[in-house]
Amino acid sequence: MVSILVCYGTGEGQTATVADRIVDVLTERGHDATARRAADLPPAFDLEAFSAVLVGASVHMGTHQSSVREFVTEHREQLAARPTGFFQLSMSSAVADESRQAEAAGYVETFLEETDWHPDRIGRFGGALRYSKYGFLKRLVMKRIAKTATGDTDTSRDYEYTDWDEVEAFAADFAAFVESRLGVRPPESPDSS
């Protein structure tokens, strides 16, 4: 069993939901996984209790949460000493359009350059439009963005674009990578008895 931290930043809660699903997959695989919001971690948070770390953030107005950027920058050396991964949620990943996918990849590249971090695994997922949680101005801005990205401009409802099969595959791949890198045998599934 491996102890894995899933540290994340979230705007309206979709990244927290994805982090929880990743924790579920890792736990079902037999690992001790914990999701923690970067903004809620104490200043002297120590990663030594964790054998591996996944970091997640969402993109809002072209940038990730500052708490996630600060977490990665502060813990860069500890992150480099263990298996790590990064996952990002964005509207750009919500559609199959090549230019939007390139835009999503660009957000990841910029984040990694700014933090000088080199995670072992990277996942990009579609996020959500939470019109019901936006203030007037943000609702207008997000409606304009959605018009060209997804076409979902009905502000009387929310939209979710996360591909949950993709999220679960990413979590399973990360677990397999960690097990291989740390020389840990994957726990036997309950069905194999």
Buried (B, 14 or more C-beta within 10 A) or exposed (E): EBEBBBBBBBBBEBBBBBBEBBBBBBBBBBBBBBBBBBBEBEEEBEBEEBBBBBBBBBBBEEBBBEBBBBBBEBBBEBBEEBBBBBBBBBBBBBBEEEEBBEBBBEBBEBBBEEBEBEBBBBBBBBBBBBBEEBEEEBBEBBBEBBEEBBEBBEBEEBBBBBBEEBBBEBBBEBBEBBBEBEEBEBBEEEEEE
